[in-house]
Amino acid sequence: MASPHTLREAHPTERAAGIDHYVSDADGIGGRLRESPEDFRVRELEAFEPEPLGADTGSYPELVVRVTLRDWDTNDFARRISDALGISRERVSWAGTKDKRAVTTQLFTLREVDPDDLPEIRGAEIDPLGRAGRGLSFGDLAGNAFEIRVADAVSEAPERVADVVADLRAFGGDGGETEATGPGGNGAVVGVPNYFGQQRFGSRRPVTHRVGLAVVRGDVREAVRLYAGNPAATEPDDTRAARDRVDAAFGVGDGGAGDGLGAGDDPATADGTGDGDWEACLDAIPGKLRFERSMVHRLAERDVPPDAPPDHDDWRHALEAVPSNLQRLFVNAAQSFLFNRVLSKRLRRGLPFDRPVAGDVVCFADGDAPDELYAPDTDRLQRVDEDRVSVVTRHCERGRAFVTAPLVGTETDLGDGEPGEIEREVLDGAGIEPGDFALPGEFDSSGTRRAILLRSDLDVTFEGGDPRFAFALPSGSYATVLLREFTKSGPLDL
């Protein structure tokens, strides 16, 4: 494993999302994920017990079905099955959104639907399981089990996988207690920083968190500009041209503001001297950018001057043109980015992830989680002072406790000692305080804490030279955060 002074630098796009380094300095295997949907299999680990299918529909109006999808986006499938059943999309619920380019198995609930009415849908196997008194929600998902093949890995993949496994075992606190079997380190308990993956921020245009940071700082004008303007080099020509036109309407200068948080900052910032020609912007924005068009349409309706105060209600009115779940995602992504920055700074300082130091806040394990998961329960927190470090360390070694970092919100209590110092440095660098998350509507957040170590039992086999990784992760954690350590590839290859 790399020492604090020899950490391997992450891909530039990852650094823009607060992920600065790799844990392992071993060379990667390269390759690509999702060459076909069958290369990326996800099975939900459920925390939901339905009643029998014959249960009274008056008390149990929800039909519970297990669905295996091939190459289906979860939201698209929900719309497709609701259309096929002739019911409102609001009557379809699920616990976790899955990747499209994959084969996924998960539960859905369908309100007031009879099993005999279930449709046949291409690329979907739908099996009725039972009935429930309520629809599924995120809390009903314990985690996910993955089987992932990496295509076109280098010929030295077995040796490189073994080297990475050795580093991740050390980082995760395995200490060699679990015997590795085979060239890939089968059966190893590995650990990586529990980063929020690139999907949280956008792989081609990582901007969601920057919009959220601007909202939390009270600069809603810049939030609108960042989302509707602010072109990325990876976008098509027509999209970049449209965003350039929006930037011109805002008046973009070289203010050098950025996020003040390191790699990935965009020095462009609206100075309010633009032409404010929102109608011209609408003419330039293609229909595929429907949320951007909705925002700018609201600016045109009210003829908002580009130099209106950053927190003016007209800017908020424009930002709220996007769906409520995306409004929440803006702030959630800002919290996720700050969390990633805390973990990157902790890694650089050489503080452990598998055990506490004085000042840390730990949570205890979720006793109801499936056996294959190392799952934290962040509702049960304890602050660790110098006298408790050795005791809590033993709990962490046995998988009974996890060190945490904040997803900052209005009710967040920061750590003490060096961990608290890191948390405050990150917030100060962002120009944000916990109280800034007291925001109107969907933007408000009380915050929580999240485990900093992502630990899993990892099994690796080889098929025709390509490695296949099998592991399980608790809900809210990202498979790509583990796999990036092995591939050392950019986010677009994950």
BANU-611492 format. One record per residue (C-alpha): residue number from 1; x, y, z. Coordinates in steps of 0.2 Angstrom, whole numbers. Layout:
N
{seq NUM&x X&y Y&z Z}
...
//
This chain:
494
{seq 1&x 0&y 0&z 0}
{seq 2&x 6&y 17&z -4}
{seq 3&x 13&y 28&z 10}
{seq 4&x 6&y 45&z 14}
{seq 5&x 20&y 52&z 4}
{seq 6&x 19&y 41&z -12}
{seq 7&x 0&y 40&z -15}
{seq 8&x -4&y 37&z -33}
{seq 9&x -14&y 52&z -41}
{seq 10&x -32&y 49&z -47}
{seq 11&x -39&y 53&z -64}
{seq 12&x -42&y 71&z -66}
{seq 13&x -61&y 68&z -68}
{seq 14&x -61&y 59&z -51}
{seq 15&x -51&y 73&z -43}
{seq 16&x -65&y 85&z -49}
{seq 17&x -76&y 74&z -38}
{seq 18&x -65&y 75&z -23}
{seq 19&x -56&y 58&z -25}
{seq 20&x -38&y 63&z -26}
{seq 21&x -28&y 47&z -24}
{seq 22&x -28&y 28&z -25}
{seq 23&x -25&y 17&z -10}
{seq 24&x -15&y 5&z -20}
{seq 25&x 0&y 10&z -29}
{seq 26&x 1&y -6&z -39}
{seq 27&x -1&y -5&z -58}
{seq 28&x -19&y -8&z -64}
{seq 29&x -26&y -21&z -76}
{seq 30&x -34&y -9&z -88}
{seq 31&x -49&y -16&z -97}
{seq 32&x -67&y -10&z -98}
{seq 33&x -83&y -14&z -89}
{seq 34&x -100&y -17&z -97}
{seq 35&x -94&y -24&z -114}
{seq 36&x -111&y -33&z -113}
{seq 37&x -125&y -31&z -100}
{seq 38&x -120&y -49&z -94}
{seq 39&x -103&y -43&z -88}
{seq 40&x -111&y -32&z -74}
{seq 41&x -123&y -42&z -63}
{seq 42&x -131&y -35&z -48}
{seq 43&x -143&y -44&z -36}
{seq 44&x -151&y -34&z -22}
{seq 45&x -149&y -40&z -4}
{seq 46&x -166&y -37&z 2}
{seq 47&x -172&y -31&z 19}
{seq 48&x -191&y -33&z 15}
{seq 49&x -202&y -48&z 20}
{seq 50&x -218&y -49&z 10}
{seq 51&x -234&y -57&z 15}
{seq 52&x -241&y -72&z 5}
{seq 53&x -249&y -69&z -12}
{seq 54&x -266&y -74&z -5}
{seq 55&x -265&y -60&z 9}
{seq 56&x -280&y -48&z 10}
{seq 57&x -278&y -35&z -3}
{seq 58&x -287&y -22&z 8}
{seq 59&x -274&y -23&z 21}
{seq 60&x -260&y -27&z 9}
{seq 61&x -263&y -17&z -7}
{seq 62&x -245&y -18&z -14}
{seq 63&x -240&y -33&z -26}
{seq 64&x -222&y -37&z -23}
{seq 65&x -213&y -43&z -38}
{seq 66&x -195&y -48&z -41}
{seq 67&x -189&y -42&z -58}
{seq 68&x -173&y -46&z -67}
{seq 69&x -169&y -33&z -80}
{seq 70&x -157&y -33&z -95}
{seq 71&x -151&y -17&z -101}
{seq 72&x -165&y -7&z -93}
{seq 73&x -164&y 9&z -83}
{seq 74&x -174&y 8&z -67}
{seq 75&x -184&y 23&z -70}
{seq 76&x -187&y 19&z -88}
{seq 77&x -193&y 1&z -83}
{seq 78&x -205&y 9&z -70}
{seq 79&x -213&y 20&z -84}
{seq 80&x -214&y 5&z -95}
{seq 81&x -223&y -6&z -83}
{seq 82&x -235&y 7&z -77}
{seq 83&x -240&y 11&z -95}
{seq 84&x -242&y -8&z -98}
{seq 85&x -253&y -9&z -83}
{seq 86&x -262&y 7&z -86}
{seq 87&x -258&y 14&z -69}
{seq 88&x -250&y 30&z -63}
{seq 89&x -231&y 29&z -62}
{seq 90&x -233&y 34&z -43}
{seq 91&x -240&y 17&z -40}
{seq 92&x -223&y 9&z -44}
{seq 93&x -210&y 9&z -31}
{seq 94&x -193&y 1&z -28}
{seq 95&x -178&y 2&z -16}
{seq 96&x -163&y 6&z -26}
{seq 97&x -159&y 13&z -44}
{seq 98&x -148&y 2&z -54}
{seq 99&x -136&y 4&z -69}
{seq 100&x -144&y 2&z -86}
{seq 101&x -130&y -7&z -94}
{seq 102&x -131&y -22&z -83}
{seq 103&x -142&y -37&z -78}
{seq 104&x -150&y -33&z -62}
{seq 105&x -162&y -42&z -50}
{seq 106&x -172&y -32&z -38}
{seq 107&x -189&y -30&z -30}
{seq 108&x -203&y -18&z -36}
{seq 109&x -220&y -15&z -28}
{seq 110&x -236&y -12&z -38}
{seq 111&x -250&y -4&z -29}
{seq 112&x -267&y -12&z -32}
{seq 113&x -261&y -24&z -46}
{seq 114&x -266&y -42&z -48}
{seq 115&x -253&y -55&z -52}
{seq 116&x -263&y -61&z -67}
{seq 117&x -262&y -43&z -74}
{seq 118&x -243&y -43&z -75}
{seq 119&x -237&y -39&z -93}
{seq 120&x -223&y -47&z -103}
{seq 121&x -209&y -35&z -106}
{seq 122&x -194&y -38&z -117}
{seq 123&x -178&y -39&z -107}
{seq 124&x -188&y -41&z -91}
{seq 125&x -192&y -57&z -80}
{seq 126&x -206&y -52&z -68}
{seq 127&x -210&y -65&z -54}
{seq 128&x -224&y -61&z -41}
{seq 129&x -218&y -65&z -23}
{seq 130&x -231&y -58&z -12}
{seq 131&x -241&y -43&z -5}
{seq 132&x -236&y -29&z 7}
{seq 133&x -245&y -15&z 16}
{seq 134&x -234&y -1&z 9}
{seq 135&x -223&y 2&z -6}
{seq 136&x -204&y -1&z -6}
{seq 137&x -192&y 13&z -1}
{seq 138&x -173&y 16&z 0}
{seq 139&x -173&y 9&z 18}
{seq 140&x -179&y -8&z 12}
{seq 141&x -162&y -11&z 3}
{seq 142&x -148&y -19&z 13}
{seq 143&x -136&y -19&z 0}
{seq 144&x -131&y -27&z -17}
{seq 145&x -121&y -42&z -23}
{seq 146&x -110&y -40&z -38}
{seq 147&x -103&y -51&z -52}
{seq 148&x -92&y -40&z -63}
{seq 149&x -81&y -45&z -78}
{seq 150&x -67&y -34&z -84}
{seq 151&x -65&y -36&z -102}
{seq 152&x -48&y -34&z -111}
{seq 153&x -37&y -34&z -96}
{seq 154&x -18&y -34&z -98}
{seq 155&x -10&y -51&z -99}
{seq 156&x -2&y -48&z -82}
{seq 157&x -19&y -46&z -74}
{seq 158&x -17&y -61&z -61}
{seq 159&x -1&y -54&z -54}
{seq 160&x -7&y -36&z -54}
{seq 161&x -24&y -41&z -46}
{seq 162&x -14&y -50&z -32}
{seq 163&x -3&y -35&z -29}
{seq 164&x -19&y -24&z -27}
{seq 165&x -28&y -36&z -16}
{seq 166&x -13&y -36&z -4}
{seq 167&x -13&y -17&z -3}
{seq 168&x -32&y -17&z 0}
{seq 169&x -31&y -31&z 13}
{seq 170&x -19&y -21&z 23}
{seq 171&x -29&y -5&z 21}
{seq 172&x -45&y -13&z 26}
{seq 173&x -37&y -20&z 42}
{seq 174&x -38&y -39&z 37}
{seq 175&x -20&y -41&z 43}
{seq 176&x -18&y -57&z 33}
{seq 177&x -31&y -66&z 44}
{seq 178&x -41&y -72&z 29}
{seq 179&x -32&y -84&z 18}
{seq 180&x -31&y -79&z 0}
{seq 181&x -33&y -93&z -12}
{seq 182&x -28&y -92&z -30}
{seq 183&x -19&y -79&z -41}
{seq 184&x -33&y -66&z -38}
{seq 185&x -33&y -67&z -19}
{seq 186&x -49&y -76&z -18}
{seq 187&x -58&y -75&z -1}
{seq 188&x -48&y -59&z 4}
{seq 189&x -56&y -46&z 15}
{seq 190&x -52&y -30&z 7}
{seq 191&x -55&y -11&z 11}
{seq 192&x -55&y 5&z 1}
{seq 193&x -61&y 23&z 6}
{seq 194&x -80&y 23&z 5}
{seq 195&x -80&y 37&z -8}
{seq 196&x -96&y 42&z -17}
{seq 197&x -92&y 36&z -35}
{seq 198&x -92&y 47&z -51}
{seq 199&x -110&y 43&z -55}
{seq 200&x -115&y 54&z -41}
{seq 201&x -108&y 69&z -49}
{seq 202&x -108&y 65&z -68}
{seq 203&x -94&y 56&z -77}
{seq 204&x -94&y 67&z -93}
{seq 205&x -98&y 83&z -85}
{seq 206&x -96&y 82&z -66}
{seq 207&x -106&y 97&z -61}
{seq 208&x -120&y 92&z -50}
{seq 209&x -110&y 95&z -34}
{seq 210&x -104&y 112&z -40}
{seq 211&x -123&y 117&z -42}
{seq 212&x -126&y 111&z -25}
{seq 213&x -111&y 120&z -17}
{seq 214&x -117&y 137&z -25}
{seq 215&x -135&y 134&z -18}
{seq 216&x -128&y 131&z -1}
{seq 217&x -117&y 147&z -2}
{seq 218&x -132&y 157&z -7}
{seq 219&x -127&y 161&z -25}
{seq 220&x -142&y 154&z -34}
{seq 221&x -138&y 164&z -49}
{seq 222&x -121&y 154&z -51}
{seq 223&x -131&y 138&z -48}
{seq 224&x -142&y 141&z -63}
{seq 225&x -127&y 146&z -73}
{seq 226&x -117&y 131&z -69}
{seq 227&x -131&y 119&z -73}
{seq 228&x -138&y 128&z -89}
{seq 229&x -121&y 135&z -95}
{seq 230&x -103&y 130&z -91}
{seq 231&x -99&y 119&z -106}
{seq 232&x -88&y 103&z -104}
{seq 233&x -75&y 98&z -117}
{seq 234&x -83&y 80&z -117}
{seq 235&x -100&y 86&z -124}
{seq 236&x -106&y 87&z -142}
{seq 237&x -103&y 102&z -152}
{seq 238&x -121&y 108&z -151}
{seq 239&x -122&y 106&z -133}
{seq 240&x -106&y 116&z -130}
{seq 241&x -112&y 130&z -141}
{seq 242&x -128&y 131&z -132}
{seq 243&x -120&y 132&z -115}
{seq 244&x -108&y 145&z -122}
{seq 245&x -123&y 156&z -127}
{seq 246&x -130&y 154&z -109}
{seq 247&x -113&y 159&z -102}
{seq 248&x -113&y 175&z -113}
{seq 249&x -130&y 179&z -107}
{seq 250&x -124&y 178&z -89}
{seq 251&x -108&y 187&z -92}
{seq 252&x -93&y 175&z -89}
{seq 253&x -77&y 183&z -84}
{seq 254&x -60&y 176&z -78}
{seq 255&x -65&y 179&z -59}
{seq 256&x -55&y 164&z -54}
{seq 257&x -68&y 159&z -41}
{seq 258&x -70&y 141&z -44}
{seq 259&x -74&y 130&z -29}
{seq 260&x -58&y 134&z -19}
{seq 261&x -57&y 115&z -17}
{seq 262&x -43&y 110&z -29}
{seq 263&x -43&y 100&z -45}
{seq 264&x -57&y 102&z -57}
{seq 265&x -62&y 120&z -52}
{seq 266&x -68&y 130&z -67}
{seq 267&x -61&y 148&z -65}
{seq 268&x -76&y 155&z -75}
{seq 269&x -89&y 164&z -65}
{seq 270&x -104&y 175&z -70}
{seq 271&x -100&y 193&z -67}
{seq 272&x -118&y 199&z -72}
{seq 273&x -112&y 210&z -87}
{seq 274&x -119&y 198&z -100}
{seq 275&x -133&y 203&z -112}
{seq 276&x -147&y 193&z -103}
{seq 277&x -155&y 188&z -120}
{seq 278&x -163&y 172&z -113}
{seq 279&x -174&y 170&z -129}
{seq 280&x -158&y 169&z -139}
{seq 281&x -152&y 155&z -127}
{seq 282&x -168&y 146&z -129}
{seq 283&x -165&y 146&z -148}
{seq 284&x -148&y 139&z -145}
{seq 285&x -152&y 125&z -132}
{seq 286&x -157&y 109&z -141}
{seq 287&x -173&y 99&z -135}
{seq 288&x -162&y 85&z -127}
{seq 289&x -157&y 97&z -114}
{seq 290&x -175&y 99&z -107}
{seq 291&x -171&y 104&z -89}
{seq 292&x -159&y 117&z -95}
{seq 293&x -173&y 124&z -107}
{seq 294&x -185&y 124&z -92}
{seq 295&x -173&y 134&z -82}
{seq 296&x -169&y 147&z -95}
{seq 297&x -188&y 148&z -100}
{seq 298&x -192&y 154&z -83}
{seq 299&x -178&y 167&z -84}
{seq 300&x -186&y 173&z -101}
{seq 301&x -203&y 173&z -94}
{seq 302&x -198&y 185&z -80}
{seq 303&x -185&y 194&z -90}
{seq 304&x -172&y 192&z -76}
{seq 305&x -158&y 204&z -78}
{seq 306&x -141&y 195&z -77}
{seq 307&x -135&y 207&z -63}
{seq 308&x -149&y 203&z -52}
{seq 309&x -143&y 199&z -34}
{seq 310&x -136&y 181&z -33}
{seq 311&x -149&y 176&z -20}
{seq 312&x -164&y 184&z -29}
{seq 313&x -181&y 174&z -29}
{seq 314&x -181&y 174&z -48}
{seq 315&x -165&y 164&z -49}
{seq 316&x -172&y 151&z -37}
{seq 317&x -188&y 151&z -47}
{seq 318&x -178&y 146&z -62}
{seq 319&x -168&y 132&z -52}
{seq 320&x -184&y 125&z -46}
{seq 321&x -189&y 121&z -64}
{seq 322&x -180&y 104&z -62}
{seq 323&x -189&y 90&z -53}
{seq 324&x -189&y 89&z -35}
{seq 325&x -178&y 74&z -34}
{seq 326&x -164&y 83&z -44}
{seq 327&x -166&y 98&z -33}
{seq 328&x -162&y 86&z -18}
{seq 329&x -148&y 78&z -28}
{seq 330&x -139&y 95&z -30}
{seq 331&x -137&y 97&z -11}
{seq 332&x -134&y 78&z -9}
{seq 333&x -120&y 79&z -22}
{seq 334&x -112&y 94&z -13}
{seq 335&x -112&y 84&z 4}
{seq 336&x -105&y 69&z -6}
{seq 337&x -91&y 80&z -13}
{seq 338&x -86&y 87&z 4}
{seq 339&x -86&y 70&z 11}
{seq 340&x -75&y 64&z -3}
{seq 341&x -63&y 78&z 1}
{seq 342&x -63&y 74&z 20}
{seq 343&x -58&y 56&z 15}
{seq 344&x -44&y 62&z 3}
{seq 345&x -37&y 73&z 16}
{seq 346&x -37&y 60&z 29}
{seq 347&x -29&y 48&z 17}
{seq 348&x -15&y 61&z 13}
{seq 349&x -12&y 63&z 31}
{seq 350&x -10&y 45&z 34}
{seq 351&x -24&y 43&z 47}
{seq 352&x -31&y 25&z 48}
{seq 353&x -48&y 21&z 40}
{seq 354&x -50&y 4&z 48}
{seq 355&x -49&y 10&z 66}
{seq 356&x -51&y 27&z 76}
{seq 357&x -40&y 40&z 82}
{seq 358&x -44&y 51&z 96}
{seq 359&x -58&y 64&z 91}
{seq 360&x -66&y 52&z 78}
{seq 361&x -85&y 48&z 78}
{seq 362&x -89&y 30&z 76}
{seq 363&x -105&y 20&z 72}
{seq 364&x -109&y 3&z 76}
{seq 365&x -113&y -12&z 64}
{seq 366&x -131&y -15&z 58}
{seq 367&x -136&y -31&z 67}
{seq 368&x -150&y -35&z 55}
{seq 369&x -139&y -34&z 39}
{seq 370&x -137&y -50&z 29}
{seq 371&x -122&y -60&z 34}
{seq 372&x -112&y -56&z 18}
{seq 373&x -112&y -37&z 22}
{seq 374&x -101&y -26&z 32}
{seq 375&x -115&y -14&z 35}
{seq 376&x -114&y 1&z 47}
{seq 377&x -129&y 9&z 56}
{seq 378&x -126&y 27&z 57}
{seq 379&x -141&y 30&z 69}
{seq 380&x -129&y 23&z 83}
{seq 381&x -115&y 35&z 85}
{seq 382&x -101&y 37&z 98}
{seq 383&x -87&y 50&z 100}
{seq 384&x -70&y 42&z 104}
{seq 385&x -59&y 51&z 116}
{seq 386&x -41&y 46&z 120}
{seq 387&x -46&y 34&z 134}
{seq 388&x -58&y 24&z 122}
{seq 389&x -47&y 22&z 107}
{seq 390&x -41&y 5&z 111}
{seq 391&x -58&y -2&z 116}
{seq 392&x -66&y 5&z 100}
{seq 393&x -52&y -1&z 89}
{seq 394&x -56&y -19&z 95}
{seq 395&x -74&y -17&z 90}
{seq 396&x -68&y -11&z 73}
{seq 397&x -56&y -25&z 71}
{seq 398&x -71&y -37&z 74}
{seq 399&x -82&y -28&z 62}
{seq 400&x -93&y -21&z 76}
{seq 401&x -90&y -3&z 73}
{seq 402&x -85&y 9&z 59}
{seq 403&x -76&y 26&z 59}
{seq 404&x -87&y 39&z 51}
{seq 405&x -86&y 56&z 43}
{seq 406&x -99&y 69&z 40}
{seq 407&x -112&y 72&z 26}
{seq 408&x -113&y 90&z 32}
{seq 409&x -130&y 97&z 36}
{seq 410&x -139&y 108&z 49}
{seq 411&x -138&y 96&z 63}
{seq 412&x -120&y 89&z 60}
{seq 413&x -108&y 88&z 74}
{seq 414&x -90&y 88&z 68}
{seq 415&x -77&y 77&z 75}
{seq 416&x -63&y 82&z 88}
{seq 417&x -44&y 82&z 87}
{seq 418&x -36&y 79&z 70}
{seq 419&x -52&y 71&z 62}
{seq 420&x -62&y 87&z 67}
{seq 421&x -48&y 98&z 61}
{seq 422&x -48&y 90&z 44}
{seq 423&x -67&y 91&z 43}
{seq 424&x -66&y 110&z 47}
{seq 425&x -52&y 113&z 34}
{seq 426&x -63&y 106&z 21}
{seq 427&x -78&y 116&z 25}
{seq 428&x -68&y 132&z 27}
{seq 429&x -60&y 129&z 10}
{seq 430&x -78&y 128&z 3}
{seq 431&x -84&y 143&z 12}
{seq 432&x -98&y 133&z 20}
{seq 433&x -104&y 130&z 38}
{seq 434&x -117&y 117&z 44}
{seq 435&x -130&y 131&z 46}
{seq 436&x -129&y 135&z 28}
{seq 437&x -139&y 120&z 24}
{seq 438&x -155&y 128&z 32}
{seq 439&x -162&y 131&z 15}
{seq 440&x -180&y 132&z 8}
{seq 441&x -190&y 118&z 0}
{seq 442&x -180&y 102&z -7}
{seq 443&x -163&y 110&z -4}
{seq 444&x -164&y 109&z 15}
{seq 445&x -154&y 95&z 24}
{seq 446&x -150&y 91&z 42}
{seq 447&x -135&y 80&z 37}
{seq 448&x -129&y 63&z 44}
{seq 449&x -113&y 53&z 45}
{seq 450&x -106&y 39&z 34}
{seq 451&x -93&y 26&z 37}
{seq 452&x -76&y 30&z 29}
{seq 453&x -71&y 12&z 26}
{seq 454&x -79&y 1&z 13}
{seq 455&x -75&y -17&z 17}
{seq 456&x -80&y -33&z 8}
{seq 457&x -76&y -51&z 5}
{seq 458&x -69&y -52&z -12}
{seq 459&x -68&y -67&z -24}
{seq 460&x -58&y -66&z -40}
{seq 461&x -58&y -79&z -54}
{seq 462&x -52&y -78&z -72}
{seq 463&x -61&y -83&z -88}
{seq 464&x -51&y -83&z -104}
{seq 465&x -39&y -71&z -96}
{seq 466&x -52&y -59&z -90}
{seq 467&x -55&y -57&z -71}
{seq 468&x -72&y -58&z -64}
{seq 469&x -75&y -50&z -47}
{seq 470&x -88&y -56&z -35}
{seq 471&x -92&y -45&z -19}
{seq 472&x -106&y -38&z -9}
{seq 473&x -108&y -20&z -3}
{seq 474&x -120&y -11&z 8}
{seq 475&x -133&y 1&z 1}
{seq 476&x -126&y 18&z -4}
{seq 477&x -109&y 12&z -8}
{seq 478&x -102&y 10&z -26}
{seq 479&x -94&y -5&z -34}
{seq 480&x -84&y 6&z -46}
{seq 481&x -75&y 13&z -30}
{seq 482&x -68&y -4&z -27}
{seq 483&x -65&y -8&z -45}
{seq 484&x -55&y 8&z -49}
{seq 485&x -41&y 2&z -38}
{seq 486&x -39&y -13&z -49}
{seq 487&x -41&y -5&z -66}
{seq 488&x -33&y 12&z -63}
{seq 489&x -44&y 18&z -78}
{seq 490&x -54&y 34&z -80}
{seq 491&x -72&y 35&z -75}
{seq 492&x -78&y 33&z -92}
{seq 493&x -71&y 15&z -93}
{seq 494&x -80&y 11&z -77}
//
